[in-house]
Amino acid sequence: MGGDHAPDIVLNGANIARERFPQLDFLLFGPEPRIEQALRRLPKLAKVATIHHTDEIVAADAKPSQALRAGRKSSMRLAIDAVAEGKAAAMVSAGNTGALMAMAKLALGTLPGIDRPAIASVIPTQRSECVMLDLGANISCDVANLVQFAAMGDVFARTVLGRAEPTIGLLNIGAEEIKGREELRQAVAVLRQTPLAKQVHGFVEGTDIAAGTVDVVVTDGFTGNVALKTAEGTAQLMAFYLRQAIRHSTLAKLGYLLVRPALRKFRSRIDPRRYNGAIFLGLNGIAVKSHGGTDALGFANAIGVAVDMSVHGFLDKIRDELALLYPRPDAAEAALG
Amino acid sequence: MGGDHAPDIVLNGANIARERFPQLDFLLFGPEPRIEQALRRLPKLAKVATIHHTDEIVAADAKPSQALRAGRKSSMRLAIDAVAEGKAAAMVSAGNTGALMAMAKLALGTLPGIDRPAIASVIPTQRSECVMLDLGANISCDVANLVQFAAMGDVFARTVLGRAEPTIGLLNIGAEEIKGREELRQAVAVLRQTPLAKQVHGFVEGTDIAAGTVDVVVTDGFTGNVALKTAEGTAQLMAFYLRQAIRHSTLAKLGYLLVRPALRKFRSRIDPRRYNGAIFLGLNGIAVKSHGGTDALGFANAIGVAVDMSVHGFLDKIRDELALLYPRPDAAEAALG
């Protein structure tokens, strides 16, 4: 029931995902009459879906603490509980991010070795794609958080992006005069003591994100959120300039008819729906957040991310990686001071 | 002597600026033989230029502390001294940012009421342009710094961008669950107690920068630097996608001939040279930093920013604004705790 046009875009998205992943069964949480009515248009989805009735929903502007207290029977919470209870392999929601994170943290718990979960997303680059985290779960991060984000990003890049040996960069400012933040310097030093050492590229700057300099961009949630949204805004600005340039010339309008297919391809590459799906990494279960304003295609892509993570055993791989990173608990403590 | 292709691009840039601003006289600092030789190709510039000989230069990788100690006779330092001594109205350099900031701070001093200078730049938006600061001078900022940046950005937007009542936003992350950083909340509260109150928009997110939601974007130097460079990287990615889309289609190549003028216009709008010139705000003198890798046109634009600031009495306006903001020193102290 989350997002701007629920439950329709959610159900239409599930229907697209059903075509792509015929092995899936869907658990739908929300008011049964509304969902049933919508499913009448989607008979194939209805066949592989079970409705779990609830009238309660988490409001888009509810505070996480509020949602935790009052939302125990909400569609969001019941979906998370289904993952916690092993009834679902993953959950996807387009609802309130803060509430989703708070509930998922409480109901699923964090993985052993992870102090704080992070929000990650796939970002398009000139080379292909990278994963960036944290994108807003933690307003500030210490050395241990950053090291753990690097490990989780590494597993994500292997699992979802298919990289054999993902390179890892920590987002910093590169000007010589300021060597950047102390915790970033320390995190690089710690990572160089771990089995990830040869994958550690070191610091990267803002330009390196889209350049594709590394496969994993590690940052705190404040900086990551600002960087992600600045990139979105810049992409919109560029598309706006391009439209203006073409509209204001008759010749260009004519030529436009010929370049249109190429521009469509261009548009599809910068389509935010392609990269829809922010993943909560570090939880003991798979939870993916779709953008609240996305459409059915975007929601289907968010489901696709959840499927990739589940099919490729993301959680087990994170557990293995953390065991590798911290072979003994005291080694981790020593490394992290 | 700063930048990747000094002194040629600097002199060619000065020559372009000379055409735009015929009232200017130029003071050129560097090795006289090399400059004289280059000026032979630029007789009109030579007529309005004086060479101030020095063989010393600040290396691109010199640390600020090094440059301060060893660079007292460097071309960079002598140019700053000329501003400090009232011999020049402003200085422009494409050299080492950290060294320039450190030297300018020492030789010019900060304006009364300003604790720390900031680096500002003009950023293109869907509505027109905005000014963003700090872009890297201060890795972290307290409430007083942010309030002072807002005041300086306000004067810059009036003086250089020609806005009558610039709107001011503080860059934050907007998710409801995290209200953002405490110092940002406090800075907004303090600004609402000042004569700038009605111009204060409140928080903005990364997407708002390029959307043009406000005329002045205030942030700390770490976040600002990452945001600026992420925007640059995204713009490069979009241009790359566009080239790819057009190249991979024969029809599109044909149509490209027709849309080319429009695309050229597009390219000129996203041309980083248009927005070349990072300004050190808060110093008791005008110092503009050109990108080290820019060409003559970019350097001329950096000179243009310095001219605008000088002609429109930027420093006096900052002094007036700060007097308005802090009518009595104790009021400022009370407001800023």
Contacts between the chains, C-beta under 8 A, distances in Angstrom:
chain1	res1	chain2	res2	distance
A	61	B	176	6.1
A	63	B	176	6.8
A	63	B	177	7.2
A	64	B	177	4.9
A	96	B	176	7.2
A	96	B	177	7.8
A	97	B	175	5.6
A	97	B	176	7.9
A	97	B	177	6.4
A	98	B	175	6.0
A	98	B	176	5.6
A	98	B	177	2.1
A	98	B	178	7.0
A	99	B	177	7.2
A	101	B	177	6.8
A	102	B	177	7.2
A	124	B	237	6.9
A	125	B	237	6.9
A	126	B	236	7.4
A	126	B	237	5.6
A	126	B	240	5.2
A	136	B	173	5.7
A	136	B	175	5.5
A	136	B	178	6.8
A	139	B	173	7.5
A	139	B	178	5.5
A	139	B	180	7.2
A	139	B	181	6.4
A	171	B	226	6.2
A	173	B	136	5.7
A	173	B	139	7.5
A	173	B	221	7.4
A	173	B	222	5.8
A	173	B	225	4.1
A	173	B	226	6.5
A	173	B	229	7.9
A	175	B	97	5.6
A	175	B	98	6.0
A	175	B	136	5.4
A	175	B	225	7.3
A	176	B	61	6.1
A	176	B	63	6.9
A	176	B	96	7.1
A	176	B	97	7.8
A	176	B	98	5.5
A	177	B	63	7.3
A	177	B	64	4.9
A	177	B	96	7.8
A	177	B	97	6.3
A	177	B	98	2.1
A	177	B	99	7.3
A	177	B	101	6.7
A	177	B	102	7.1
A	178	B	98	7.0
A	178	B	136	6.8
A	178	B	139	5.5
A	178	B	221	7.6
A	180	B	139	7.3
A	180	B	222	7.8
A	181	B	139	6.4
A	181	B	222	6.7
A	205	B	225	7.8
A	205	B	226	7.5
A	205	B	229	5.0
A	206	B	225	7.0
A	206	B	226	4.6
A	206	B	227	6.9
A	206	B	228	6.7
A	206	B	229	2.7
A	206	B	230	3.7
A	206	B	231	7.5
A	206	B	232	7.0
A	206	B	233	5.9
A	207	B	229	4.6
A	207	B	230	7.4
A	207	B	232	5.3
A	207	B	233	3.9
A	207	B	236	7.4
A	208	B	233	6.9
A	209	B	230	5.8
A	209	B	233	5.6
A	209	B	234	8.0
A	210	B	230	7.4
A	210	B	233	3.8
A	210	B	234	5.1
A	210	B	236	6.5
A	210	B	237	3.9
A	211	B	233	5.7
A	211	B	236	7.1
A	211	B	237	7.7
A	219	B	226	7.9
A	221	B	173	7.4
A	221	B	178	7.6
A	222	B	173	5.8
A	222	B	180	7.7
A	222	B	181	6.7
A	222	B	223	7.0
A	223	B	222	7.0
A	223	B	223	5.9
A	223	B	226	5.4
A	225	B	173	4.1
A	225	B	175	7.3
A	225	B	205	7.8
A	225	B	206	7.0
A	226	B	171	6.2
A	226	B	173	6.5
A	226	B	205	7.5
A	226	B	206	4.6
A	226	B	219	7.9
A	226	B	223	5.4
A	226	B	226	6.8
A	226	B	227	5.4
A	227	B	206	6.9
A	227	B	226	5.4
A	227	B	227	6.6
A	227	B	230	4.5
A	228	B	206	6.7
A	229	B	173	7.9
A	229	B	205	5.0
A	229	B	206	2.8
A	229	B	207	4.6
A	230	B	206	3.7
A	230	B	207	7.4
A	230	B	209	5.8
A	230	B	210	7.4
A	230	B	227	4.5
A	230	B	230	4.9
A	230	B	231	5.3
A	230	B	234	7.6
A	231	B	206	7.5
A	231	B	230	5.3
A	231	B	231	7.3
A	231	B	233	7.7
A	231	B	234	4.5
A	232	B	206	7.0
A	232	B	207	5.3
A	233	B	206	5.9
A	233	B	207	3.9
A	233	B	208	6.9
A	233	B	209	5.6
A	233	B	210	3.7
A	233	B	211	5.7
A	233	B	231	7.7
A	234	B	209	8.0
A	234	B	210	5.1
A	234	B	230	7.5
A	234	B	231	4.4
A	234	B	234	4.0
A	234	B	235	5.8
A	234	B	238	7.6
A	235	B	234	5.8
A	235	B	238	6.1
A	236	B	126	7.4
A	236	B	207	7.4
A	236	B	210	6.5
A	236	B	211	7.1
A	237	B	124	6.9
A	237	B	125	6.9
A	237	B	126	5.6
A	237	B	210	3.9
A	237	B	211	7.6
A	238	B	234	7.6
A	238	B	235	6.1
A	238	B	238	4.2
A	238	B	239	7.8
A	238	B	270	6.5
A	239	B	238	7.7
A	240	B	126	5.3
A	241	B	266	5.4
A	241	B	269	5.0
A	241	B	270	6.3
A	242	B	242	7.3
A	242	B	266	5.4
A	244	B	266	8.0
A	245	B	262	4.2
A	245	B	263	6.5
A	245	B	265	4.6
A	245	B	266	4.0
A	245	B	269	7.4
A	246	B	259	6.2
A	246	B	262	5.0
A	248	B	262	7.2
A	248	B	265	7.8
A	249	B	259	7.9
A	249	B	261	6.2
A	249	B	262	4.8
A	249	B	265	7.9
A	251	B	258	5.1
A	251	B	259	7.7
A	251	B	261	6.8
A	251	B	262	7.8
A	252	B	258	6.4
A	252	B	259	4.6
A	252	B	261	6.7
A	252	B	262	3.6
A	254	B	258	5.4
A	255	B	255	4.2
A	255	B	256	6.9
A	255	B	257	6.9
A	255	B	258	2.5
A	255	B	259	3.9
A	255	B	260	7.8
A	255	B	262	7.8
A	256	B	255	6.9
A	256	B	258	7.8
A	256	B	259	6.1
A	257	B	255	6.8
A	258	B	251	5.1
A	258	B	252	6.4
A	258	B	254	5.4
A	258	B	255	2.5
A	258	B	256	7.8
A	258	B	258	7.0
A	259	B	246	6.2
A	259	B	249	7.8
A	259	B	251	7.7
A	259	B	252	4.6
A	259	B	255	3.9
A	259	B	256	6.1
A	259	B	259	5.6
A	260	B	255	7.8
A	261	B	249	6.2
A	261	B	251	6.8
A	261	B	252	6.7
A	262	B	245	4.1
A	262	B	246	5.0
A	262	B	248	7.2
A	262	B	249	4.7
A	262	B	251	7.8
A	262	B	252	3.6
A	262	B	255	7.8
A	263	B	245	6.5
A	265	B	245	4.6
A	265	B	248	7.7
A	265	B	249	7.9
A	266	B	241	5.4
A	266	B	242	5.4
A	266	B	244	8.0
A	266	B	245	4.0
A	269	B	241	5.0
A	269	B	245	7.4
A	270	B	238	6.5
A	270	B	241	6.3
